[in-house]
């Protein structure tokens, strides 16, 4: 069963990149990552990866719960894991 990892973030691209890099290094790789960015401007920093599937969504709502709910709606996995960007 596939795993979906939902990561809300706001103006913390260095922490987000570190978290994504750690996910790339995991032995288990049957997961997708959904990043919900809540910065004021949709900047889409370079968070791409060749090893893991990342979906990026921008939200103007500044709420970790709203970001998690958006990630939950977009999730394709049967198991959902919520992570922070740090």
N, C-alpha and C positions, 0 to 999 in steps of 0.2 A: 504494500500500500504506500502510495507516495505521500511525502511530507511537504507541507507548505510552511515556510518561515516568513513571518510578517515583521517588518522593521520600520517603525515610525521614526522620522528624523526631522530635525529643524536646525539648519545652519551648523551642522557638525560633520562636514564631509570627511575630515581626517579620521574621526572615530568610525564613521560609516565604512570607509575604505578598509580600515584595520579589521573591522568585524567581518566584512565580506572576504578579506584575505584569509582570515581564520576559518571561515566556512569552506573556502576552496581547499584547504589543507585537511579537511575531515576525510576519514576513510569511507564513511557512508556518503554516497553522492546522489541518492535517489530523492532529491528534493528540488523545489523551486523556491525562489526568494522573491518576495514582494516588498518593495521599498515605497513607503508613502512619505513624500517630502512635503513639509509644511512651511517652507521658506516663503517670504513675501513674493519673490519672483521665481518663476520656473527656470532655474539655471541648468538643470540636468548635468551636473558635474560628471566627469567621465568615471562611471562606476561599472562599466561593462566588464564581462568576464568570459573567458573562453572555456572555463571549466564548469561553471554553474549557470543555470537559467535565472535571469533577473528580470522582473517586470517592474517598471518605474511608473509611479503615479504622483501627480502633484495635487495638493489640496490647499485651499486657502483657509480652511478651518484649522485653528490652532488648538488641537485637542488630541492627546494621545489615544483616548478611547474612540474618537471619531476615525482616526487613522487606522486603528486596529479593526474597526468595523468595516471600513473600506477594503482593507486587506482581506478580511474574512469573506466579503462578498465576491472578491476576485479569485479567491483560492480555488485550486483544482485538486488539491491533495485531500486525502481522507483524514489526515491528522494535521492539526494546526499548532504551530509553535510561535509564540510571540516573543521577540527579542528586542532589547533596546539597542541603540546604535553604539553604545559604549560597552 
